[in-house]
Amino acid sequence: APDGQAALDVAFDEDLDLDLVMLDIEMPRMRGLDACRKLRDDPRTAHLPVLIVSGSLVPPYADVEAAGGTACLHKPFTPAQLRDAVERELTAASTRR
């Protein structure tokens, strides 16, 4: 999705069955952490793992945790790092169910 509001529109689409949401911290129209909070507030998406990507945040990522994000990946990252982060989040989500 090109911006935070569009990401929410996609996430709330009843025809989609999402397994994970990935949001950038800085997006037009709505920041990633604000979108994450809205995902957490909605019962349709509250269970989804939310991977936050950022080039500006530094550990320990307290803002991400406070917004309900399940993990943060710092830019720049390699495709392998992205794959590993997604796999970790999907595995963790499957054990929480």
N, CA, C and O atoms as a GROMACS GRO file, in nm:
protein
  388
    1ALA      N    1   0.085  -0.118   0.000
    1ALA     CA    2   0.000   0.000   0.000
    1ALA      C    3   0.090   0.124   0.000
    1ALA      O    4   0.196   0.123   0.062
    2PRO      N    5   0.049   0.228  -0.067
    2PRO     CA    6   0.135   0.347  -0.080
    2PRO      C    7   0.140   0.437   0.043
    2PRO      O    8   0.228   0.522   0.054
    3ASP      N    9   0.046   0.419   0.138
    3ASP     CA   10   0.046   0.503   0.257
    3ASP      C   11  -0.025   0.431   0.371
    3ASP      O   12  -0.082   0.324   0.352
    4GLY      N   13  -0.019   0.490   0.490
    4GLY     CA   14  -0.075   0.426   0.608
    4GLY      C   15  -0.224   0.400   0.601
    4GLY      O   16  -0.271   0.293   0.641
    5GLN      N   17  -0.299   0.496   0.550
    5GLN     CA   18  -0.444   0.477   0.540
    5GLN      C   19  -0.478   0.367   0.440
    5GLN      O   20  -0.567   0.286   0.464
    6ALA      N   21  -0.407   0.364   0.328
    6ALA     CA   22  -0.430   0.258   0.229
    6ALA      C   23  -0.394   0.121   0.288
    6ALA      O   24  -0.458   0.021   0.256
    7ALA      N   25  -0.292   0.117   0.371
    7ALA     CA   26  -0.256  -0.009   0.436
    7ALA      C   27  -0.370  -0.059   0.524
    7ALA      O   28  -0.400  -0.178   0.526
    8LEU      N   29  -0.433   0.032   0.597
    8LEU     CA   30  -0.548  -0.008   0.678
    8LEU      C   31  -0.664  -0.054   0.592
    8LEU      O   32  -0.731  -0.152   0.625
    9ASP      N   33  -0.688   0.015   0.483
    9ASP     CA   34  -0.795  -0.025   0.392
    9ASP      C   35  -0.774  -0.167   0.343
    9ASP      O   36  -0.868  -0.245   0.335
   10VAL      N   37  -0.650  -0.201   0.309
   10VAL     CA   38  -0.618  -0.337   0.264
   10VAL      C   39  -0.637  -0.436   0.380
   10VAL      O   40  -0.696  -0.542   0.362
   11ALA      N   41  -0.586  -0.400   0.497
   11ALA     CA   42  -0.594  -0.491   0.612
   11ALA      C   43  -0.738  -0.520   0.653
   11ALA      O   44  -0.769  -0.630   0.698
   12PHE      N   45  -0.826  -0.421   0.637
   12PHE     CA   46  -0.965  -0.438   0.676
   12PHE      C   47  -1.053  -0.495   0.565
   12PHE      O   48  -1.174  -0.509   0.584
   13ASP      N   49  -0.994  -0.526   0.450
   13ASP     CA   50  -1.069  -0.584   0.338
   13ASP      C   51  -1.113  -0.725   0.378
   13ASP      O   52  -1.030  -0.813   0.401
   14GLU      N   53  -1.242  -0.745   0.385
   14GLU     CA   54  -1.298  -0.874   0.428
   14GLU      C   55  -1.262  -0.990   0.335
   14GLU      O   56  -1.267  -1.106   0.376
   15ASP      N   57  -1.226  -0.960   0.211
   15ASP     CA   58  -1.195  -1.065   0.114
   15ASP      C   59  -1.052  -1.117   0.126
   15ASP      O   60  -1.017  -1.216   0.063
   16LEU      N   61  -0.970  -1.052   0.206
   16LEU     CA   62  -0.832  -1.092   0.222
   16LEU      C   63  -0.813  -1.169   0.353
   16LEU      O   64  -0.880  -1.141   0.452
   17ASP      N   65  -0.722  -1.264   0.351
   17ASP     CA   66  -0.688  -1.340   0.470
   17ASP      C   67  -0.540  -1.320   0.496
   17ASP      O   68  -0.456  -1.398   0.450
   18LEU      N   69  -0.507  -1.214   0.570
   18LEU     CA   70  -0.367  -1.178   0.593
   18LEU      C   71  -0.306  -1.263   0.703
   18LEU      O   72  -0.373  -1.305   0.797
   19ASP      N   73  -0.175  -1.289   0.689
   19ASP     CA   74  -0.100  -1.359   0.792
   19ASP      C   75  -0.008  -1.266   0.869
   19ASP      O   76   0.030  -1.296   0.982
   20LEU      N   77   0.028  -1.153   0.808
   20LEU     CA   78   0.125  -1.061   0.867
   20LEU      C   79   0.108  -0.925   0.800
   20LEU      O   80   0.069  -0.917   0.683
   21VAL      N   81   0.136  -0.820   0.875
   21VAL     CA   82   0.137  -0.684   0.819
   21VAL      C   83   0.276  -0.626   0.841
   21VAL      O   84   0.333  -0.640   0.949
   22MET      N   85   0.329  -0.562   0.738
   22MET     CA   86   0.457  -0.495   0.750
   22MET      C   87   0.433  -0.347   0.721
   22MET      O   88   0.378  -0.311   0.617
   23LEU      N   89   0.474  -0.262   0.814
   23LEU     CA   90   0.453  -0.118   0.803
   23LEU      C   91   0.586  -0.044   0.818
   23LEU      O   92   0.671  -0.082   0.900
   24ASP      N   93   0.602   0.060   0.740
   24ASP     CA   94   0.717   0.149   0.758
   24ASP      C   95   0.680   0.253   0.862
   24ASP      O   96   0.563   0.290   0.874
   25ILE      N   97   0.776   0.299   0.937
   25ILE     CA   98   0.750   0.404   1.036
   25ILE      C   99   0.698   0.530   0.968
   25ILE      O  100   0.596   0.585   1.009
   26GLU      N  101   0.768   0.574   0.866
   26GLU     CA  102   0.733   0.699   0.798
   26GLU      C  103   0.658   0.668   0.669
   26GLU      O  104   0.717   0.622   0.571
   27MET      N  105   0.528   0.694   0.670
   27MET     CA  106   0.446   0.676   0.551
   27MET      C  107   0.358   0.800   0.536
   27MET      O  108   0.328   0.866   0.635
   28PRO      N  109   0.317   0.831   0.414
   28PRO     CA  110   0.225   0.944   0.395
   28PRO      C  111   0.088   0.915   0.457
   28PRO      O  112   0.053   0.799   0.479
   29ARG      N  113   0.014   1.019   0.483
   29ARG     CA  114  -0.123   1.017   0.534
   29ARG      C  115  -0.138   0.961   0.674
   29ARG      O  116  -0.220   1.010   0.751
   30MET      N  117  -0.061   0.860   0.710
   30MET     CA  118  -0.067   0.803   0.845
   30MET      C  119   0.062   0.729   0.872
   30MET      O  120   0.104   0.643   0.794
   31ARG      N  121   0.126   0.762   0.982
   31ARG     CA  122   0.252   0.695   1.019
   31ARG      C  123   0.226   0.548   1.051
   31ARG      O  124   0.116   0.508   1.088
   32GLY      N  125   0.330   0.469   1.036
   32GLY     CA  126   0.319   0.326   1.061
   32GLY      C  127   0.274   0.290   1.201
   32GLY      O  128   0.194   0.198   1.219
   33LEU      N  129   0.326   0.362   1.302
   33LEU     CA  130   0.286   0.330   1.439
   33LEU      C  131   0.139   0.364   1.464
   33LEU      O  132   0.071   0.294   1.540
   34ASP      N  133   0.090   0.470   1.401
   34ASP     CA  134  -0.052   0.503   1.414
   34ASP      C  135  -0.138   0.396   1.347
   34ASP      O  136  -0.242   0.356   1.401
   35ALA      N  137  -0.095   0.349   1.231
   35ALA     CA  138  -0.167   0.241   1.163
   35ALA      C  139  -0.163   0.114   1.248
   35ALA      O  140  -0.263   0.042   1.256
   36CYS      N  141  -0.050   0.086   1.310
   36CYS     CA  142  -0.038  -0.032   1.395
   36CYS      C  143  -0.137  -0.025   1.511
   36CYS      O  144  -0.203  -0.124   1.543
   37ARG      N  145  -0.149   0.090   1.574
   37ARG     CA  146  -0.245   0.107   1.684
   37ARG      C  147  -0.388   0.078   1.636
   37ARG      O  148  -0.465   0.014   1.707
   38LYS      N  149  -0.420   0.126   1.518
   38LYS     CA  150  -0.555   0.103   1.464
   38LYS      C  151  -0.577  -0.045   1.434
   38LYS      O  152  -0.688  -0.096   1.454
   39LEU      N  153  -0.474  -0.114   1.387
   39LEU     CA  154  -0.485  -0.258   1.364
   39LEU      C  155  -0.511  -0.330   1.496
   39LEU      O  156  -0.594  -0.422   1.501
   40ARG      N  157  -0.442  -0.291   1.600
   40ARG     CA  158  -0.460  -0.354   1.731
   40ARG      C  159  -0.598  -0.326   1.790
   40ARG      O  160  -0.653  -0.410   1.862
   41ASP      N  161  -0.654  -0.210   1.759
   41ASP     CA  162  -0.784  -0.173   1.814
   41ASP      C  163  -0.901  -0.241   1.745
   41ASP      O  164  -1.014  -0.237   1.796
   42ASP      N  165  -0.877  -0.304   1.632
   42ASP     CA  166  -0.985  -0.367   1.556
   42ASP      C  167  -0.979  -0.518   1.574
   42ASP      O  168  -0.875  -0.579   1.549
   43PRO      N  169  -1.088  -0.581   1.617
   43PRO     CA  170  -1.085  -0.726   1.640
   43PRO      C  171  -1.054  -0.809   1.516
   43PRO      O  172  -1.007  -0.922   1.528
   44ARG      N  173  -1.078  -0.754   1.398
   44ARG     CA  174  -1.048  -0.829   1.274
   44ARG      C  175  -0.898  -0.843   1.252
   44ARG      O  176  -0.855  -0.938   1.186
   45THR      N  177  -0.818  -0.752   1.305
   45THR     CA  178  -0.675  -0.750   1.278
   45THR      C  179  -0.589  -0.752   1.403
   45THR      O  180  -0.466  -0.752   1.394
   46ALA      N  181  -0.650  -0.754   1.519
   46ALA     CA  182  -0.575  -0.746   1.645
   46ALA      C  183  -0.476  -0.861   1.663
   46ALA      O  184  -0.375  -0.846   1.732
   47HIS      N  185  -0.505  -0.975   1.603
   47HIS     CA  186  -0.422  -1.094   1.619
   47HIS      C  187  -0.301  -1.098   1.525
   47HIS      O  188  -0.210  -1.179   1.546
   48LEU      N  189  -0.299  -1.014   1.425
   48LEU     CA  190  -0.194  -1.022   1.323
   48LEU      C  191  -0.059  -0.976   1.376
   48LEU      O  192  -0.051  -0.877   1.448
   49PRO      N  193   0.049  -1.049   1.340
   49PRO     CA  194   0.181  -0.996   1.370
   49PRO      C  195   0.205  -0.871   1.284
   49PRO      O  196   0.168  -0.867   1.166
   50VAL      N  197   0.269  -0.770   1.344
   50VAL     CA  198   0.297  -0.646   1.272
   50VAL      C  199   0.448  -0.621   1.281
   50VAL      O  200   0.502  -0.593   1.388
   51LEU      N  201   0.512  -0.632   1.167
   51LEU     CA  202   0.656  -0.607   1.154
   51LEU      C  203   0.674  -0.462   1.112
   51LEU      O  204   0.627  -0.422   1.006
   52ILE      N  205   0.742  -0.385   1.194
   52ILE     CA  206   0.768  -0.244   1.165
   52ILE      C  207   0.908  -0.233   1.107
   52ILE      O  208   1.004  -0.288   1.163
   53VAL      N  209   0.920  -0.163   0.996
   53VAL     CA  210   1.053  -0.136   0.940
   53VAL      C  211   1.083   0.012   0.955
   53VAL      O  212   0.995   0.097   0.940
   54SER      N  213   1.209   0.041   0.986
   54SER     CA  214   1.247   0.179   1.012
   54SER      C  215   1.393   0.203   0.984
   54SER      O  216   1.478   0.117   1.007
   55GLY      N  217   1.421   0.320   0.934
   55GLY     CA  218   1.558   0.366   0.920
   55GLY      C  219   1.592   0.468   1.026
   55GLY      O  220   1.706   0.516   1.032
   56SER      N  221   1.494   0.502   1.110
   56SER     CA  222   1.518   0.608   1.207
   56SER      C  223   1.515   0.562   1.352
   56SER      O  224   1.582   0.622   1.436
   57LEU      N  225   1.443   0.457   1.383
   57LEU     CA  226   1.437   0.410   1.521
   57LEU      C  227   1.562   0.332   1.557
   57LEU      O  228   1.625   0.270   1.472
   58VAL      N  229   1.597   0.335   1.684
   58VAL     CA  230   1.709   0.256   1.734
   58VAL      C  231   1.658   0.170   1.850
   58VAL      O  232   1.562   0.208   1.917
   59PRO      N  233   1.721   0.056   1.874
   59PRO     CA  234   1.677  -0.029   1.984
   59PRO      C  235   1.672   0.050   2.114
   59PRO      O  236   1.752   0.143   2.131
   60PRO      N  237   1.583   0.019   2.206
   60PRO     CA  238   1.504  -0.103   2.218
   60PRO      C  239   1.366  -0.097   2.155
   60PRO      O  240   1.284  -0.185   2.183
   61TYR      N  241   1.336  -0.002   2.074
   61TYR     CA  242   1.210   0.004   1.998
   61TYR      C  243   1.087   0.012   2.089
   61TYR      O  244   0.984  -0.051   2.060
   62ALA      N  245   1.097   0.087   2.195
   62ALA     CA  246   0.986   0.100   2.290
   62ALA      C  247   0.860   0.154   2.222
   62ALA      O  248   0.750   0.113   2.256
   63ASP      N  249   0.876   0.246   2.126
   63ASP     CA  250   0.760   0.300   2.056
   63ASP      C  251   0.687   0.192   1.977
   63ASP      O  252   0.564   0.191   1.971
   64VAL      N  253   0.763   0.101   1.918
   64VAL     CA  254   0.703  -0.008   1.840
   64VAL      C  255   0.622  -0.099   1.933
   64VAL      O  256   0.509  -0.136   1.902
   65GLU      N  257   0.680  -0.134   2.044
   65GLU     CA  258   0.611  -0.220   2.140
   65GLU      C  259   0.486  -0.152   2.196
   65GLU      O  260   0.381  -0.216   2.209
   66ALA      N  261   0.496  -0.025   2.228
   66ALA     CA  262   0.382   0.048   2.282
   66ALA      C  263   0.267   0.057   2.181
   66ALA      O  264   0.151   0.060   2.220
   67ALA      N  265   0.301   0.061   2.053
   67ALA     CA  266   0.198   0.069   1.948
   67ALA      C  267   0.138  -0.067   1.916
   67ALA      O  268   0.038  -0.076   1.845
   68GLY      N  269   0.199  -0.174   1.966
   68GLY     CA  270   0.148  -0.308   1.940
   68GLY      C  271   0.224  -0.383   1.833
   68GLY      O  272   0.184  -0.493   1.794
   69GLY      N  273   0.333  -0.326   1.786
   69GLY     CA  274   0.416  -0.397   1.688
   69GLY      C  275   0.480  -0.518   1.752
   69GLY      O  276   0.517  -0.515   1.869
   70THR      N  277   0.494  -0.624   1.676
   70THR     CA  278   0.551  -0.746   1.731
   70THR      C  279   0.701  -0.759   1.706
   70THR      O  280   0.768  -0.837   1.772
   71ALA      N  281   0.753  -0.681   1.610
   71ALA     CA  282   0.897  -0.683   1.581
   71ALA      C  283   0.933  -0.559   1.500
   71ALA      O  284   0.847  -0.495   1.440
   72CYS      N  285   1.062  -0.528   1.501
   72CYS     CA  286   1.110  -0.414   1.424
   72CYS      C  287   1.234  -0.458   1.346
   72CYS      O  288   1.319  -0.529   1.398
   73LEU      N  289   1.241  -0.416   1.223
   73LEU     CA  290   1.354  -0.445   1.137
   73LEU      C  291   1.413  -0.313   1.092
   73LEU      O  292   1.343  -0.230   1.034
   74HIS      N  293   1.542  -0.294   1.119
   74HIS     CA  294   1.607  -0.168   1.089
   74HIS      C  295   1.660  -0.166   0.946
   74HIS      O  296   1.725  -0.261   0.901
   75LYS      N  297   1.632  -0.056   0.874
   75LYS     CA  298   1.683  -0.039   0.738
   75LYS      C  299   1.825   0.016   0.744
   75LYS      O  300   1.857   0.090   0.837
   76PRO      N  301   1.908  -0.018   0.651
   76PRO     CA  302   1.884  -0.110   0.540
   76PRO      C  303   1.895  -0.255   0.589
   76PRO      O  304   1.972  -0.285   0.680
   77PHE      N  305   1.818  -0.342   0.526
   77PHE     CA  306   1.825  -0.484   0.557
   77PHE      C  307   1.835  -0.562   0.428
   77PHE      O  308   1.798  -0.514   0.321
   78THR      N  309   1.886  -0.683   0.440
   78THR     CA  310   1.902  -0.770   0.324
   78THR      C  311   1.774  -0.850   0.303
   78THR      O  312   1.693  -0.862   0.394
   79PRO      N  313   1.756  -0.904   0.184
   79PRO     CA  314   1.640  -0.992   0.164
   79PRO      C  315   1.638  -1.110   0.263
   79PRO      O  316   1.532  -1.151   0.308
   80ALA      N  317   1.755  -1.162   0.296
   80ALA     CA  318   1.762  -1.273   0.390
   80ALA      C  319   1.717  -1.230   0.530
   80ALA      O  320   1.649  -1.305   0.599
   81GLN      N  321   1.756  -1.109   0.572
   81GLN     CA  322   1.711  -1.059   0.701
   81GLN      C  323   1.560  -1.039   0.704
   81GLN      O  324   1.495  -1.069   0.804
   82LEU      N  325   1.505  -0.989   0.595
   82LEU     CA  326   1.360  -0.972   0.586
   82LEU      C  327   1.290  -1.108   0.592
   82LEU      O  328   1.194  -1.126   0.666
   83ARG      N  329   1.338  -1.202   0.515
   83ARG     CA  330   1.280  -1.337   0.516
   83ARG      C  331   1.285  -1.397   0.656
   83ARG      O  332   1.186  -1.453   0.703
   84ASP      N  333   1.400  -1.384   0.724
   84ASP     CA  334   1.414  -1.439   0.859
   84ASP      C  335   1.317  -1.373   0.956
   84ASP      O  336   1.257  -1.441   1.040
   85ALA      N  337   1.302  -1.241   0.947
   85ALA     CA  338   1.210  -1.169   1.036
   85ALA      C  339   1.066  -1.213   1.011
   85ALA      O  340   0.991  -1.234   1.106
   86VAL      N  341   1.028  -1.226   0.886
   86VAL     CA  342   0.892  -1.270   0.854
   86VAL      C  343   0.869  -1.412   0.903
   86VAL      O  344   0.764  -1.442   0.961
   87GLU      N  345   0.965  -1.499   0.881
   87GLU     CA  346   0.951  -1.638   0.928
   87GLU      C  347   0.938  -1.644   1.080
   87GLU      O  348   0.857  -1.721   1.132
   88ARG      N  349   1.017  -1.565   1.152
   88ARG     CA  350   1.009  -1.562   1.298
   88ARG      C  351   0.870  -1.516   1.344
   88ARG      O  352   0.811  -1.574   1.435
   89GLU      N  353   0.820  -1.411   1.280
   89GLU     CA  354   0.689  -1.358   1.318
   89GLU      C  355   0.576  -1.457   1.288
   89GLU      O  356   0.484  -1.474   1.368
   90LEU      N  357   0.583  -1.520   1.173
   90LEU     CA  358   0.479  -1.620   1.139
   90LEU      C  359   0.484  -1.740   1.231
   90LEU      O  360   0.380  -1.792   1.271
   91THR      N  361   0.604  -1.784   1.265
   91THR     CA  362   0.619  -1.896   1.358
   91THR      C  363   0.566  -1.860   1.496
   91THR      O  364   0.495  -1.938   1.558
   92ALA      N  365   0.602  -1.742   1.542
   92ALA     CA  366   0.554  -1.696   1.674
   92ALA      C  367   0.402  -1.683   1.673
   92ALA      O  368   0.337  -1.720   1.771
   93ALA      N  369   0.346  -1.631   1.567
   93ALA     CA  370   0.200  -1.614   1.558
   93ALA      C  371   0.130  -1.749   1.560
   93ALA      O  372   0.023  -1.762   1.620
   94SER      N  373   0.188  -1.848   1.495
   94SER     CA  374   0.123  -1.979   1.491
   94SER      C  375   0.124  -2.048   1.627
   94SER      O  376   0.037  -2.130   1.657
   95THR      N  377   0.222  -2.016   1.709
   95THR     CA  378   0.226  -2.076   1.843
   95THR      C  379   0.136  -2.002   1.942
   95THR      O  380   0.098  -2.059   2.044
   96ARG      N  381   0.101  -1.876   1.911
   96ARG     CA  382   0.011  -1.798   1.999
   96ARG      C  383  -0.134  -1.837   1.979
   96ARG      O  384  -0.216  -1.813   2.068
   97ARG      N  385  -0.168  -1.896   1.866
   97ARG     CA  386  -0.308  -1.927   1.837
   97ARG      C  387  -0.358  -2.044   1.916
   97ARG      O  388  -0.474  -2.082   1.902
   0.00000   0.00000   0.00000
